[in-house]
Amino acid sequence: MRDTLSTILRSVDGALAVSIMAYDGIPIDEVAVEQSDFDTQLLAVEYATVLKEIKRAVDVIRAGGVEEVSITTSQTRVIMRVLNDELFMALIMVRSGNFGKGRYLLKIKSYELIRELE
């Protein structure tokens, strides 16, 4: 898993961290750049709560399963990609980072990780 996360981190301009997390906020694995102005672990834990609530709301309205959620602030962009009922990936990047490539790589690499987790 760490190799997959490292590949994403190295390949996306502006990436700060990539994590695999449980919905309860427990990090399973994470890779991050050395210097960052953000507490990427705290950010990922807080967004895990947000993703869990989004999943709950989508279940209530029966709109299908959540696949991806992105949050953009004035300083960061976070893309969260669901892996299964227990885990998701989160890519944290600076706002000016390559959002399109980040989404693409999370989608492609999520299939690899899902196979590893089975």
N, C-alpha and C positions, 0 to 999 in steps of 0.2 A: 504494500500500500504506500509506503513512504516514497518509493521510486516514482509512482504515479503522481503523488502530490508534488514532489520535487520538480517533475517535468512540467507540471502546470505552472508552478511558481516561476520557474526559469523562462517559460515561454510567453508569459503575459506581461507586457510592459505595464509598470505601475502596480504590479501585484505586491501585496504586503504579507499575506498569509493564506494558506489553504488548509482547511481542517476537515476531518471526518468527525462528526459529533452525533451523540444520541440526543433524542428530543428532550431529555431531562437536563441537558446542558453539559453533560460529561464528555470531554474530548477523548476520542479514541486514538487519534493521531493528528499531528499538525506539523507543518513546516512553515517557517517564517523568515523574512529577511532579517539581517542582523540589526539594522537601525530603523526604528519606526517611532513616529510621534504618537502612535495609537496603542492602546492596550488591546491588542487583537484578540486575546483570549476572552477578556471581559466582553468585548463587542460580540464575539461569536456566542457566548453564553446568553447574553441578553436577546440576541436575534433568534436563538433556539426557542425561547419562550414565544416570540412573535410568530415564528413558523408553526409552532404547535397550535396556537390560537387560530391561525389561518386555516390549518388543516381541519380543525374542529368546525369552523364556520362553513367550509366547503362541504364537509360531510353532512351538516344540517340541511343545507340547501340542495344537496344531491347534485352537485355540479361536476362530478367526476373526481378523480384523484389529483392531488396537487403534484406537479412535476417540478416547477421552478418558481422561485420568488426572488425578485431583486428589489433592493432598497437603495435609493440614491439620496445622499445628503449633500450639504455644501462642501464637504471635504472627502467623503468616501463613497464607494459603491460596493455593495455586497450582493453576491449572487449565491443563492442557496438552491441546491439541486437534491431532490429526494432520491435516496438509494433504495430504501425499503421502509417497512412500518416502524423501524427502530432507529434508523440512521439517515443522515444527510451530509452532503458536502457543502462547505461554505468557502467562497473565494472573496477575500477582502482586498480591495485595491484603492488606490488614490482615485479621486474623481476623474482625473484626466487619463486614467489607465485605459487600456484597450478592452473596452467592455464587450465588443463583438467577439473578439478572440477568446476572451474569458468564458463567455457563454458557450461558445462552440466547444472548447476543450473540456469544460465541465460535462457537457452532454456526452461527448465521445468517450471520455475517460470514465464516466459513471457506469457505462455498460461493462467495462473491464472490471471495475470494482464490484459491481453486483455479482458477476461471475465468481470472483474471488471469495465473496462473502457467503455464497451458497454452499 
